[in-house]
């Protein structure tokens, strides 16, 4: 359904440090960097998905989506924990409950939540067996 997901950044170098560490725990490598008309965008590619970080092209400040969350699939609770730790070690903020198992309508899930340095809400998710 999705071709890519893009979030905005007010400090692209800070975002590059954060996302390279966080997405590295999932197996993504260094981003492809695109600079056009003074706007820098980062493209992380992994398993057919593209996650992008961009300075806003309209010149306005980047802001987080109220009610929005970007979820990342993890292979295990340990990978979700590594993702969470990498985020905290690189300028992210832990939010909601600590990483752990939640049960609900979608079954048993291991979840870890962060806000990136620009305030975007992120989630690492592992579907329990």
Residue frames as qw, qx, qy, qz and C-alpha x, y, z in Angstrom:
[[0.000, 0.884, 0.468, 0.000, 0.00, 0.00, 0.00],
 [0.202, -0.927, 0.085, 0.305, 2.78, 2.48, 0.84],
 [0.715, 0.601, -0.134, 0.331, 5.57, 3.63, -1.44],
 [0.467, 0.230, -0.427, 0.739, 7.37, 5.52, 1.33],
 [0.400, -0.827, -0.376, 0.120, 6.97, 7.42, 4.59],
 [0.414, 0.439, -0.133, 0.786, 8.49, 10.87, 5.10],
 [0.410, -0.790, -0.365, 0.273, 8.85, 12.96, 8.24],
 [0.240, 0.886, -0.056, 0.392, 10.11, 16.51, 8.56],
 [0.731, -0.323, -0.220, 0.559, 13.21, 17.71, 10.33],
 [0.018, -0.999, 0.000, -0.036, 14.43, 21.08, 11.54],
 [0.222, -0.756, 0.607, 0.106, 18.01, 19.77, 11.93],
 [0.881, 0.343, -0.256, -0.204, 18.85, 17.27, 9.21],
 [0.394, 0.482, -0.728, 0.287, 22.27, 16.33, 10.66],
 [0.382, -0.242, 0.671, -0.588, 20.72, 15.60, 14.07],
 [0.852, 0.171, 0.149, -0.472, 18.04, 13.53, 12.33],
 [0.706, 0.469, -0.529, -0.049, 20.65, 11.66, 10.29],
 [0.066, 0.398, -0.812, 0.421, 22.49, 10.67, 13.47],
 [0.580, -0.052, 0.538, -0.610, 19.24, 9.57, 15.16],
 [0.859, 0.301, 0.049, -0.411, 17.71, 7.65, 12.25],
 [0.555, 0.511, -0.656, 0.007, 20.96, 6.01, 11.10],
 [0.078, -0.293, 0.846, -0.439, 21.34, 4.56, 14.61],
 [0.628, 0.093, 0.493, -0.595, 17.67, 3.60, 15.06],
 [0.828, 0.419, -0.086, -0.362, 17.13, 2.14, 11.60],
 [0.313, 0.553, -0.771, 0.046, 20.53, 0.46, 11.73],
 [0.391, -0.183, 0.811, -0.394, 19.15, -1.82, 14.46],
 [0.767, 0.351, 0.364, -0.394, 16.60, -3.02, 11.88],
 [0.740, 0.079, 0.542, 0.391, 19.21, -3.64, 9.19],
 [0.410, 0.891, 0.164, 0.107, 19.02, -0.38, 7.21],
 [0.692, 0.013, 0.011, 0.722, 22.32, 1.12, 6.11],
 [0.170, -0.357, -0.015, 0.918, 23.41, 4.69, 5.56],
 [0.435, 0.714, 0.438, -0.329, 20.84, 6.89, 3.85],
 [0.457, 0.412, 0.393, 0.683, 20.95, 8.13, 0.30],
 [0.125, -0.627, -0.234, 0.733, 21.25, 11.91, 0.63],
 [0.340, 0.593, 0.517, 0.515, 19.47, 14.13, -1.90],
 [0.152, -0.567, -0.170, 0.792, 20.00, 17.89, -1.99],
 [0.259, 0.502, 0.579, 0.588, 17.87, 19.96, -4.33],
 [0.062, -0.739, -0.209, -0.638, 17.27, 23.71, -4.26],
 [0.044, -0.510, 0.490, -0.706, 18.81, 23.94, -0.78],
 [0.799, -0.298, 0.179, -0.490, 16.57, 21.22, 0.71],
 [0.136, 0.379, -0.913, 0.056, 18.22, 18.07, 2.06],
 [0.874, -0.127, 0.011, -0.468, 16.38, 14.76, 2.20],
 [0.170, -0.397, 0.899, -0.074, 17.54, 11.42, 3.58],
 [0.840, 0.098, -0.253, -0.470, 16.28, 8.13, 2.12],
 [0.337, -0.352, 0.856, -0.170, 16.73, 4.93, 4.12],
 [0.757, 0.199, -0.395, -0.482, 15.96, 1.82, 2.08],
 [0.154, -0.276, 0.923, -0.220, 15.45, -1.66, 3.52],
 [0.277, 0.227, 0.928, -0.102, 13.40, -4.74, 2.61],
 [0.137, 0.497, 0.684, 0.515, 11.59, -2.86, -0.14],
 [0.184, -0.882, -0.421, 0.108, 10.52, 0.00, 2.13],
 [0.386, 0.419, -0.057, 0.820, 11.68, 3.61, 2.05],
 [0.364, -0.802, -0.376, 0.289, 11.74, 5.86, 5.10],
 [0.417, 0.534, 0.073, 0.731, 12.60, 9.49, 4.37],
 [0.340, -0.708, -0.299, 0.541, 13.52, 12.51, 6.44],
 [0.397, 0.550, 0.306, 0.668, 13.32, 15.95, 4.86],
 [0.079, -0.285, -0.193, 0.936, 13.76, 19.58, 5.56],
 [0.392, 0.676, 0.559, -0.279, 10.36, 21.08, 4.67],
 [0.461, 0.265, 0.466, 0.708, 10.42, 22.23, 1.06],
 [0.002, -0.858, -0.402, -0.321, 8.11, 25.17, 1.83],
 [0.291, 0.483, -0.302, 0.769, 10.73, 26.78, 4.11],
 [0.575, -0.614, 0.042, -0.539, 8.45, 26.57, 7.16],
 [0.248, -0.460, 0.785, -0.331, 9.36, 24.74, 10.37],
 [0.499, -0.047, -0.848, -0.172, 8.86, 20.98, 10.51],
 [0.503, -0.298, 0.431, -0.687, 6.26, 19.81, 13.01],
 [0.084, -0.023, 0.994, -0.067, 5.10, 16.42, 14.26],
 [0.435, -0.281, -0.599, -0.611, 1.75, 14.99, 13.21],
 [0.406, -0.199, 0.540, -0.710, -0.72, 15.23, 16.09],
 [0.846, 0.087, 0.323, -0.415, -2.15, 11.73, 16.41],
 [0.757, 0.529, -0.371, -0.100, 0.33, 10.28, 13.91],
 [0.649, -0.513, 0.558, 0.060, 2.68, 7.37, 14.60],
 [0.600, 0.544, -0.555, -0.188, 5.22, 5.71, 12.31],
 [0.860, -0.326, 0.364, -0.149, 5.59, 2.01, 13.14],
 [0.314, 0.603, -0.723, -0.121, 8.63, -0.15, 12.44],
 [0.964, -0.090, -0.158, -0.192, 8.38, -3.95, 12.30],
 [0.145, -0.657, 0.722, -0.162, 10.84, -5.85, 14.49],
 [0.658, 0.160, -0.722, -0.141, 11.84, -9.52, 14.37],
 [0.618, -0.266, -0.671, 0.313, 11.95, -9.92, 18.16],
 [0.399, -0.893, -0.208, 0.014, 11.44, -8.10, 21.47],
 [0.663, -0.423, 0.134, 0.603, 15.24, -7.86, 21.70],
 [0.393, 0.319, 0.377, 0.776, 15.39, -6.02, 18.38],
 [0.162, -0.840, -0.360, -0.373, 12.66, -3.63, 19.57],
 [0.595, -0.746, -0.077, 0.288, 14.67, -3.01, 22.75],
 [0.603, -0.121, 0.260, 0.744, 17.84, -2.33, 20.71],
 [0.169, 0.619, 0.425, 0.639, 15.83, 0.08, 18.50],
 [0.373, -0.879, -0.273, -0.119, 14.53, 1.88, 21.59],
 [0.661, -0.566, 0.057, 0.491, 17.99, 2.11, 23.20],
 [0.507, 0.173, 0.336, 0.775, 19.55, 3.41, 19.98],
 [0.012, -0.777, -0.379, -0.503, 16.87, 6.09, 19.87],
 [0.513, -0.842, -0.139, 0.091, 17.46, 7.16, 23.47],
 [0.690, -0.353, 0.187, 0.603, 21.24, 7.18, 22.94],
 [0.372, 0.164, 0.413, 0.815, 20.83, 9.47, 19.90],
 [0.074, -0.015, 0.020, -0.997, 18.49, 12.20, 21.08],
 [0.452, -0.374, -0.635, -0.503, 15.11, 10.45, 21.20],
 [0.332, -0.266, 0.498, -0.756, 12.70, 10.51, 24.12],
 [0.129, -0.189, -0.973, 0.018, 10.90, 7.49, 25.55],
 [0.437, -0.114, 0.033, -0.891, 7.13, 7.97, 25.65],
 [0.813, -0.185, -0.313, -0.455, 4.06, 6.05, 26.78],
 [0.872, -0.442, 0.199, -0.070, 4.71, 2.91, 28.84],
 [0.259, -0.605, 0.709, 0.253, 8.18, 1.34, 28.93],
 [0.495, 0.301, -0.706, -0.407, 8.86, -1.19, 26.15],
 [0.317, -0.083, 0.884, -0.333, 6.91, -4.36, 26.76],
 [0.023, -0.270, -0.916, -0.297, 4.04, -6.67, 25.90],
 [0.403, 0.156, 0.204, -0.878, 0.57, -5.21, 25.32],
 [0.151, 0.263, 0.941, 0.153, -2.56, -7.22, 24.61],
 [0.354, 0.409, 0.174, -0.823, -5.57, -5.93, 22.72],
 [0.742, 0.491, 0.235, -0.391, -7.69, -6.31, 19.65],
 [0.556, 0.682, -0.455, -0.137, -4.63, -6.86, 17.46],
 [0.924, -0.027, -0.347, 0.159, -3.37, -9.71, 19.67],
 [0.690, -0.635, 0.046, 0.345, -0.25, -9.85, 21.79],
 [0.520, 0.762, -0.071, 0.379, 2.31, -7.23, 20.72],
 [0.629, -0.418, -0.102, 0.647, 5.71, -6.15, 22.02],
 [0.243, 0.882, 0.217, 0.340, 5.83, -2.35, 21.66],
 [0.516, -0.390, -0.104, 0.755, 8.41, 0.37, 22.27],
 [0.217, 0.898, 0.334, 0.184, 7.64, 4.06, 21.69],
 [0.489, -0.271, 0.016, 0.829, 9.90, 7.07, 21.08],
 [0.291, 0.936, 0.146, -0.134, 9.71, 10.63, 19.89],
 [0.720, 0.303, 0.055, 0.622, 12.50, 11.60, 17.53],
 [0.367, -0.261, -0.179, 0.875, 14.40, 14.86, 18.16],
 [0.121, -0.141, -0.286, -0.940, 11.77, 16.76, 16.10],
 [0.459, 0.030, 0.471, -0.753, 8.83, 15.29, 18.04],
 [0.667, 0.130, -0.529, -0.509, 7.68, 12.64, 15.53],
 [0.724, -0.279, 0.508, -0.374, 6.10, 9.66, 17.31],
 [0.491, 0.393, -0.753, -0.194, 7.69, 6.31, 16.46],
 [0.824, -0.265, 0.357, -0.350, 6.88, 2.74, 17.46],
 [0.201, 0.355, -0.904, -0.130, 8.85, -0.50, 17.28],
 [0.808, -0.040, 0.187, -0.558, 6.43, -3.43, 17.01],
 [0.140, 0.237, -0.955, -0.111, 6.94, -7.17, 17.26],
 [0.785, -0.139, -0.174, -0.578, 3.90, -9.41, 16.82],
 [0.356, -0.370, 0.817, -0.264, 4.12, -12.15, 19.44],
 [0.359, 0.093, -0.859, -0.352, 3.45, -15.76, 18.39]]
